Amino acid sequence: MEELKARPVKSSSLTPLGFLERAATVYGDCPSIVYNNTTYTWSQTHRRCLQLASSIVSLRIVIKRGHDVVSVVAPNIPAMYELQFAVPMSGAILNNINTRLDARTVSTLLIHSESKLVFVDCLSLPLIIEAISLFPQHVNPPRLVLITDDEISSTDDFPDTYEGLVEKGDPNFKWVRPENEWDPMILNYTSGTTSAPKGVVHSHRGTTIAALDALIDWSVPKQPVYLWTLPMFHSNGWCFSWGMAAMGATNICLRRFDATIVYRLIEKHGVTHMCGAPVVLNMLSNSPTAKPLKNPVESVLYTHPEINEAAVVARPDEYWGETPCAFVSLKGSSNKPSENEIMEFCRARLAHYMVPKTVVFKDELPKTSTGKIQKFELRQIAKAMGSPKAPSRM
């Protein structure tokens, strides 16, 4: 039995990055990424990731393996998928940031993570520039790399570009393997819906197991055609970014969710698998322990000079699963705000997805004998309201 113990000469650390190497060998000539008129094979994706990892190292951003953070702010485009591999292959910790966050929150995340480098999509560049402008003077801002898009006009004279780094990189780069499978690989933040965002670090081992578990749970076969309707910044696409490499999948990238485009891509590419955030919301809404809507939205409402009482509950939504619904009672002044005015008040102080999509005015909110607001009654009212006629846009 003693002979079965792990020894360096015959064991290697678990890491999902190895899935990419295998895909390049087993599925080398098969399509890996499809986006508009661009198609890559798995051998090409493997080579591009090595080149990018090599360039990240050459920037001398990564000083200490498994310590320095590289952030990404981008939708589901090829660069976003490649960065899920390339950043940790450079020895850095990957941090995906939700593109729908407000500048203040993004600034907080960048400062807290001590991010050294940010890959930013051209459409999110104004957000990142504003976020960095909020840095205290004593905090050094991260270096920016712009991800351009052929179909979207962008800054032509930006010093560092994504494709520029790919072109400069070494395709024979020996990527930085973890010394220990418990070494950190990913840094994700909670959305901050219920409090300040909290950072969660994931190891190479944990990410590998999570990716394989997702494949088993969803019975994903070899070489599926996966349509990326789920944002990769959501827990790294539930680890499907690495899982799809393990299965030699074809990743159909989608910059923004649009029903017409989705149906067209399904028909054109023979999509076999897809998933989306509304599925998560529906699952959460059926969980007795899930509380996606809590005090911060209410705290902001109470700062409004004309609001006397406020409570926020979930309202059913066919598009998002559920959205925040605010019930408020007003003070006795003649300057009564409208529903839109209250929503704009919240939008200026909160990330947009936290802003109430419905505001219901009541003379007085229902309370218990001890004065506590009875949210269960408000939930029943919100549920009876049903879903808004048009899909909510956050």
N, C-alpha and C positions, 0 to 999 in steps of 0.2 A: 504493500500500500504506500510506503514511503516514496516509491519511485514515481508516483503520480503527481507529486508536488511540482508547481510551476518553476521552471528554470529559464533564465534569460535566453539561453541558446535555442530553446525549443518553444518559446511562447512569445506572443506579441500583444501589445495593449489593444483592447477593443476601441475602435473608432469608426464612425460612419464614413469618414473620408476615404477609407479603403474601398467603399462601394464604387467610387468613381474610377479607381484603377481597374477594378474588375469589369466594370461596364465598358471601359475602353478596350479591354482584351476580348471579352465575350461578345459584346454588341458593337464593336468598333465602327462598322459601316452603317449601322442602323441610326435612324433619326433620333436625336436627343431633345432638341429644342426647335419649336416652330413658332415664329412670330412675324406676322404680316408676310412679307416676301422673303424672309430670312429663314434658312433651315441649317442647323448644325447636326453633325453626327456625334456619337459618343467619343470617338477618338479626337475630334476637333474640340469638343467641350473640355475633355481632359487636358489637352494641350493648352487651351486658352486659360484654364484655371491655374496651371503650372506657371505660365507666363505672368499672369497677374500676381500670383503669390510671390514670384521672384521680384517683381517691381515693387511690391509693398515692402519687402525686405530691404531693397536697395534705397528706399526713401529714409531708412534708418528710423522708422516710426516705432518698430518693435524692438525695444531695448532688452526686455526680459520676457522669455517665453512664458505664455500662459498668464501674463500679467497686464499687458497693454491692450487697450480696447480700440477697435475700429468699428465705427457706426455706419449704418446704411439707411438711407431714406429714399425709398423707391417703390413703385408699384410692381405688379407681376410682369416684368420684362426679362429678357435673357440675362442682362447684367445682374439683376437681383438673384436669379437662380445660380449663376456662376459664383457670386460672392458668398453664397452659403458654404461653398467648398474652399474658394481661394483664400478668404480671410483666415480661417483656422489653419489652412495649409501653410500660411506664412508664420505661424506661431502666435498670432494675435487672437484675442477673444472677440467673437462676432456679436455685435449688438444691433438688432433690427429695430427701427423706430417707426411707430405708426404714423403714416402720412397725414392722418386726419387730426393729429394733436395740434394745439395752438402753440404759438412761438414761446410763450412763457413756460409751458410744460416741457417743450423740447429743450429749451435752455437749461432747465433744471436737470434733465436727464443727462445732457452732455457734460455738465459740470460734475454731477454726482459720479458718473462713470469714468471721469477723467479721460474722455475719448481723445485720442491723438489724431485721428483721421476720420473724415466723413465722406463717404461716397453719396452724392446727392443727385437725384433725377432733376432734369432741367426744369420741370414744372414745380418742383419743391424748393428750388434754389432761393426764391424770395423768403420762404418760411425759415430756412436755415440762416440766411443773412440776418433776418430780424432776431432770431433766437440768439445768435452770437453777439448782436448789439446789446443784448441784455446782460452779458457777462460782466461781473465786477472787474475793475481795472487790474486787479492783481492776478486774475486767472487768464492763463494763456489760451487763446482759441485754437481749435483743431485745424489741421490742414484740410482743404476741401478739394475733392476730385469730382468733376462734373460728368454725369452720365447723359450723353446727348441722344437724340432720337431723330432719325432721318425725316420723319413725318411732322416733327414739331420744331419750329424755329427756336434757336437757343443762342447763348452767348458764344460767339466764334473765337474770341480772344482770351478765353479762360486758360490760365497757365497749365493746369493739370486736367486731363480728360481721361475717361475710362479707357477708350480704345487706344489712346496714346500709351497708357501703361501696359496694356495687353501687347501692343506691338513691340515695346522696348524689352519685354520680359524674356527670360531664358526658357525655351520649351523643354529643356533637359534638367530643369531645376529639381533638386532633391528636396521634396517638401518636408516641412518640419513635423516629424511624428511626435506624438506625446511620449514623454518619458514614463508616464504612469497613466493608466486609463482613467484614473480619478482626477486627472488634471482638468482645469476649467476649459471649456470650449465655447460656450454660449452665455451671453448675459441678456436676459429678457426682463422687461419691466411690466408690472401690472398696469392696467389702464388708468388707475387713479380715480375710478368712479366712486369708491367708498372712502378714500383717503389719499394722502400723497402717494405717488407711484413708488412701488417697492421693487428693488432689483433682485432677481433670482438667477443664480449661477448654475449652469448645467455642465456636467462632466462629459468627456468623450464616451465613457462607459454608459452613463445614463441615457445619453442621446442615441447611442447605438441600439440599446434595448427598447427605447421608446419607438424608434423607427421600425424595428422588426415587429414589435407588438401591434403597431398600427396596421402593418401589412397583413398580419394574421387576422386581426379583428375584422378588417374589411375584405378579407379573402381576395386580395389583389393577386391576379395571375401574372405570368411572365409577359413582358412587353405590352402592357396596357397603353391606351391613349388617354392621357390625363389632362383635362382642361382645368387650368388654374383660375377658378372662380373664387377660391379662398385666398385672401391676402397672405403672402409669405411672411409678412411681419407679424401675423398672429401665431405666436409660438412656433416660428419657422415653418408655417404651413402644417402644423401638427406633425412635424418631422417627415412629411411626405417629400420634402425637397431631397432628402437623402434616400428615403425609401424608394423613390422612383428610379434612382440610379441603381439601386440593388436589383430592381426588376427589369432594367433595360427599357424603361418606358419612353414614350414620346410625350414630351411636355409641351402642351399648347399654351403659350403665354398670352395673357389678356390684360392690357393696360388698365381698362376700366370695365366694370360690369354693366353690360347693356343687353337686355333680353334678346333683341334682334340679332346682335352680333353673336351671342351665345348659341342661339339656335342655328345660325349659319355655320359656325365653327363645328358644332356637333355633326351636322350633315356633311360638311366638307371633309372632315378628317376622321370620321367614324369614331368619335369619342366614346370611350367605354366607362370612364370614371370621372367624377367631378364632385365637389362639395362646396359648401358656402357657409358664411357666418350665420344666416338665418336659422340653419339647422342647429347650431350651437345655442342660439337664443331660445329656440323652442325646447331644447333639452333642459336648459337652465331653468326655464319657467316652470317645468314640471318637477324640479328638485326642491324638496322641503328645506334644504339648507342653503340654497342659492338666494342671495340678496343683491341683485345687480344695481339697485337704485336706492341710495341711502342719503345720509345727512348733507354732504357738500352742496348739492343742488339746493337743498332747503336753506342752508346757511347763507347762500348768496341771495336767495329770495328775501330773507329776513333783513338784509341790508337795504332793500328798496324802501325809500321813505314813505311810500303810500301803502305798504303791505303790513297788515296786522298779524295774520296767521298764515302759515304755509305748510303744505305736506305734499310730497311727491311719491307717486306709486306708478306701477307699470300699466300701460294701456296696450291691448293687443294690436299688432301691426302685421299685415300680411307680408310686407317686404322685409322688415327687420326682426320679426318675431314679437318684439315688444319695444316700446319707446317710453320715455319719461312723460308723465302727465301730472301737471301741477294743479293743486286745488288751493286757492288763496281767498282770504277775506281781507277787505280793504279797510283802511281807517276812514273816519267820517268826513274827510276833506272833500271839497268839490273838484279837486284835480285828480280825477280817476284815470289811471292808465288803461290802455287797451291791451288785448291779448298779445298783439305784435310788439307793443312797447315793452312788455315784460320779457318776452322772448329775446328781444334785442338787448335788454339790460343784462340778461344771463349770458348771452353770446359774447358780450364784451368782457366777461369775467371767467368764462369756463371754456374748456374744450368743446367743440361744436356738438360732438355726440352726446355730451352730458346735458345739453340745453333742452328744456321741456319742449316737446313738439305740440303739446296741447295745454292750454291754461283754462281752468274752469273757475269762475267767480262764484262764491257763495257768501251769504250774509254772515254765516258762522260755520266753522267746521265742526263735525260731530265729535263729542268728547265723552269720556267716562265720567263717573261721579267725582273722580280725583283730578279731572281737568286734562287727562291725557287724550290726544287726538286719536280717534278710532280709525286707524288706517284700513282695517278690514272692510268697513263700510265704503270707504273711498275706492278700494280695489273693486268692490262689487259694482260701483257706479261706472268706473273706468271700463270694466269688462263688458258691461251692458252697452256702452257706447260703441263697442266693436272697433274694427279697423278703419282708419281714415280711407276715404274713397280713393285718393291718389297716393302712391308710394311716398313715404317720408324720405326726405333728402337731408342728410346731416353733413 
